[in-house]
Amino acid sequence: MIVLASKSASRRAMLDQVGIEFDCDPADIDERALEAEMDDAGPEEVVQALAAAKAAEVSSRRSDEVVLGSDSLVVVGERRFDKPLDRENAAEHLHFFSGKSMILHSAAALARGGKVEWVGHSEARLDVRALSEDFIQSYLDAEWPAVSGCVGVFRIEARGPQLFERIIGDQFTVLGMPLLQVLAALRERGEILS
């Protein structure tokens, strides 16, 4: 059994669906402070650092167990986006995304005894169609507050596909974790059968 350092429903569902036994113990880190410290770093570095920090924090409390931390962030142009602060901020994000391509970065890390043993990263490109004000408000009427904890203001397993013209990348990355890489890392460590 592993420990998932997240309360994300999509990450829990991914592990459930592939038959990984796990316990949830969400990490308690200041994500925004860590991002601020890494202001000049690229999105790949930031998302990997966040995943690693979550795994390390929980594994320092659960030292004998393998802990999986994960994080995602969205980049549109040169601007990084995190989860929206509130519904108004979510609408601002959607207006900004309209007609543009977003790059979704997802990372995962494994730690034991407070030490990070492995970090992985993947990305997907999501081309957002032109979104009208009426659509944005209707979308948020249906999806808020469920998307309040989602970078990119979407759940691909819900109404999120209505935002996009095209998605390039694997479904697990879009759901918020590079699952195939995680499974390979768990196999290498003997945590699951190979």
Stockholm file with secondary structure:
# STOCKHOLM 1.0

chainA/1-194         MIVLASKSASRRAMLDQVGIEFDCDPADIDERALEAEMDDAGPEEVVQALAAAKAAEVSSRRSDEVVLGSDSLVVVGERRFDKPLDRENAAEHLHFFSGKSMILHSAAALARGGKVEWVGHSEARLDVRALSEDFIQSYLDAEWPAVSGCVGVFRIEARGPQLFERIIGDQFTVLGMPLLQVLAALRERGEILS
#=GR chainA/1-194 SS CEEECCCCHHHHHHHHHTTCCEEECCCCCCHHHHHHHTTTSCHHHHHHHHHHHHHHHHHHHSTTSCEEEEEEEEEETTEEECSCSSHHHHHHHHHHHTTSEEEEEEEEEEEETTEEEEEEEEEEEEEECCCCHHHHHHHHHHHTTGGGGCGGGCCTTTTGGGGEEEEESCHHHHHTSCHHHHHHHHHHTTSSCC
#=GC SS_cons         CEEECCCCHHHHHHHHHTTCCEEECCCCCCHHHHHHHTTTSCHHHHHHHHHHHHHHHHHHHSTTSCEEEEEEEEEETTEEECSCSSHHHHHHHHHHHTTSEEEEEEEEEEEETTEEEEEEEEEEEEEECCCCHHHHHHHHHHHTTGGGGCGGGCCTTTTGGGGEEEEESCHHHHHTSCHHHHHHHHHHTTSSCC
//
